[in-house]
Amino acid sequence: MDTIMIDSMDGPLYCPFCAALLVDEGFQDPCPHTLFMCVEEGGIEYCSPEIDAEELEEKIDSDGMDRATDDINIKKAIKFALYEGAPSSMAVYVGIKTDDLPIKKVKKSKKK
């Protein structure tokens, strides 16, 4: 899963596809694109039915949350990793699926 890292939790996080508010001083209601919402010290806040929550919990226990959420095998999905430095040293992870969206790869034009 591709990851977009954000080094601050100063502002809210919106779904890039439907503009639903996902994180703003805590988790908000998940939108239809949301796969998971996790906080490093608090565990899984939301897990889509597309993901086996028990298996994810076991993987978090053995590998840590960052790696466990990286290893979720859903094509066309992205993970937002929001990190807050000291003194809180908090990490929040939000997975978004993109497979039902009309996204097309743009071909690069050849230079002549």
ABEGO torsion letter per residue (X at the ends): XBBBBBABAABBBBBAAAGBBABBGEBBBBBAABABBBBAAAEBABBBAABBAAAAAAAAAAAEAAAAAAABBBBGBBBBBBBBBOAAGBBBBBBBBAAABBBBBBBBBBBX
